């Protein structure tokens, strides 16, 4: 079974996203889309009642750029 996942826009793609940078990017993304969110843990976010695991690392196919991915648990 496939899980829903999406990449969050991250402008500092040359720098590894710290927990703080990831939370800031996710907060901005959710605010722009009018979604309710909360962070129950460092690498987890609840958006509109669904829990997502937060991945901070290389974005596949991006030639070494870093990214932030939210994957439904």
C-alpha positions in Angstrom: 0.0 0.0 0.0 1.3 3.4 -1.0 1.5 6.3 1.5 0.8 9.9 0.7 3.9 12.0 0.7 4.8 15.5 -0.4 7.9 17.8 -0.6 7.7 21.1 1.3 9.3 24.1 -0.5 12.8 24.7 1.0 14.8 27.6 -0.3 18.1 26.8 1.3 18.5 23.6 -0.6 22.3 23.8 -0.4 22.2 23.6 3.4 21.0 20.6 5.4 17.6 21.5 7.0 17.9 21.5 10.8 14.8 20.6 12.9 14.1 24.3 13.3 14.4 25.1 9.6 12.2 22.2 8.8 9.5 23.3 11.2 9.7 26.8 9.9 9.3 25.7 6.3 6.4 23.3 7.2 4.7 26.1 9.2 5.0 28.5 6.3 3.7 25.9 3.9 0.7 25.1 6.0 -0.1 28.7 6.7 -0.1 29.5 3.0 -2.5 26.7 2.4 -4.8 27.4 5.4 -4.1 24.1 7.1 -4.1 23.4 10.8 -0.9 21.8 12.0 1.0 20.8 15.2 4.4 19.2 15.9 4.1 16.3 18.4 7.8 15.4 18.0 10.9 16.7 16.3 10.4 14.6 13.1 6.6 14.4 13.1 3.9 16.8 12.1 0.1 16.5 12.2 -1.6 18.4 9.3 -5.4 18.5 9.2 -5.6 15.5 11.5 -3.2 13.2 9.6 0.2 12.4 11.1 3.3 12.7 8.9 6.9 11.7 9.4 9.3 14.5 8.5 12.3 13.5 6.3 15.2 16.0 6.1 17.8 15.0 3.6 18.7 14.6 0.0 15.9 15.2 -2.5 16.0 12.4 -5.0 16.8 13.4 -8.5 17.9 16.9 -7.4 21.6 16.5 -7.9 22.5 16.7 -4.3 20.1 19.3 -3.0 18.5 19.0 0.4 14.8 18.9 0.9 12.0 18.4 3.4 9.5 15.6 2.8 6.4 14.8 4.8 5.3 11.1 4.5 2.0 9.9 5.9 2.4 7.4 8.8 
